Amino acid sequence: MKRVSLPVVSAQDYRGAVEGELWELRPAAVAGSFSARSQPVNDSPEAIAKLAESMLQTPADFPTVVEAIVPGDHVALAVDPNVPRISDVLSGALSLLGQANAGKVSVVLWNEADDALVSRLQETLDEVQSGQATLKPMKVEVVRHEPHRRESLRYIVADENAEAVYLAKDLVDADFTLPILSARARDAINNIDPTGIFPLFADAATQHRYQTGVTTEPSEAAWLLGVQVMMLVSADAAGELGRLIAGTPDALRHELTNLYASGETADQEAWDRDESETASPTVSETVPTAEMVVAALDGDQTSQTWANLARAAIAAGRHVTPGGTIVIWSQVDTPPSPVWMRELGQPPIGIESSDTETESDDAESEENNTAALDQDTAFKSWDTETPLAQQWNQLIADGHVLLHCQLDDDVIESLGMGVIHSVEELRTLGARLNGAGVLRAAHYHTESIVAFSMTDEEVEP
């Protein structure tokens, strides 16, 4: 797969791009007792697959995963599509499951994964399976979680308001569930489910209640699935796989919380005051800010999504000074979906303004039809990326946002953003400023799931 290199944020090309002070923040990296054995020996696919297999053989606070699986078991992998080198990581996990004689493997991706990624992963795992005799008896299937489809969900528990919570049926039906997530320190800081199961694999109605603050995590959801061990993958500054660990959710949550004090991240905003008083004295008490913050989507093509553009912008917004400039540097080459266009106040790409009224009427009719459906068979129309799009739209409204990508300038400008084409343009912009900050692999600097509670707007159910 093609790797995306962003020279604008490399030390040799960027440090002279602006005058004055320059700071740089990198994604959280696995530290502590895991450091010595959590890095691949090199960046080859074989080395990363071998590391994933090895870590599942010796997870923290848990015996080898092989001993937890009965031959013929249905194993579900609950996967964050933003995991660095996801194909290689899954290849290693598949090899380990072959040793355990698993009967079926369901790879379930977050809803934000696109069809191209689903197809690519299915092809990769089919090739891995055909090349290893021990894997051939297994049935391996890659699917994307569909939170709106009742037939793809199973009831698991009721929340504190006695509302039904449904989860992806492959996770509920499986005999053994293994989450594979990107390491994000803010997930631990904000007490998001360490397994990533809730609410990311829940039904649309539950996700809506969670993101609007009506419900919180049912603590027993992951326990009822039997999640005993998980895998955590951290990115390096280039968006590549930096470290990989496996262990119990409690062990990895402790590790992820400690990342905040590692010196590789510095973002104090989300800490509760009581937690800050008891935190390690090595935690930075200062959030670095700058007149210009460059947020880069370092990584492979899988990282180049609109959801990650929004995550990068939100992360940059926490560091830019009032009236400052956010520069998002990416290689995104796909236009925004209708969900993003709606939240950014524009008609879908390719629809003329004269057709906007008709499109609006069709959307309203569809929404009314959806609302009229029996909730035992359907869920309200709700997209999990809506909070990301709304917060990004707020950033555009409040400040100056420039975007580097592979789309036409008129598409970007129609969304209320400026366009920046080259490093030289960045140098020209930076020459007028006193300092700048860089967020490497910026999409890992914010939460895996963003809640409406981060804004002051009241959201209708």
LINLINJO-V442694 format. One line per field, one symbol per residue. phi: phi as a letter, one per 20 degrees, with the letter a starting at -180 (. if undefined). psi: psi as a letter, one per 40 degrees, with the letter a starting at -180 (. if undefined). A space follows every 10 residues. Layout:
phi->???
psi->???
This chain:
phi->.feeddffdf gfeefefcen fcccddfgcg cmfegfcddf fbefgfffff fffffffcff mbfgfgfede gnfedddedf fegflgffff fffffffffe mfebcdedeg fffefffgff ffffffffff ecffefffdd cdcdfdfeef feccfcadef dmefddcgff ffffebdcfc cfecffffge lfgfemfdef deffffffff fdnfcdfffe gffffnfdbb cccdeefeme febbccrfgf ffffffffff efnecbbege ffgffffdfg feffecefca fcceddefpe fffecfffgf gfffffffce fgnedddddb cgcdfffgff fffemcfggn dfgfefffff ffffffffff ffffffcbcg fbdfegffff fffffffebd ddcdbdefgf ffffendecc dbffffffff fedeabccdf lffeecffcd dfffdefedf f
psi->ihihhgddei dddddediia ihihhiihih aaeeddeeii daeidddddd dddddddgih fiiiddeehh heihhhhhhh eehhfddddd ddddddddde fidihhhhii deiidddddd dddddddddd ehdeedeihh hhihhgeehd eeiihdiiae efhhhiihdd ddeidhhhih iihhddddde fihdeedhed eiiddddddd eeediahhde ddddefhdii hhhiiadeei hdihiiaidd dddddddddd eeeeiggede hidddddeii eehhehhhii dhhhhhgiaa ddegiddddd dddddddeei iheahhhhhi fhehiiiddd dddefiiihe hideeddddd dddddddddd deiheeeiii hhheeddddd ddddddddah hihhaeiidd dddeeeiihh didddddddd deieiiihhh fdeeeaidhh ideeieihhi .
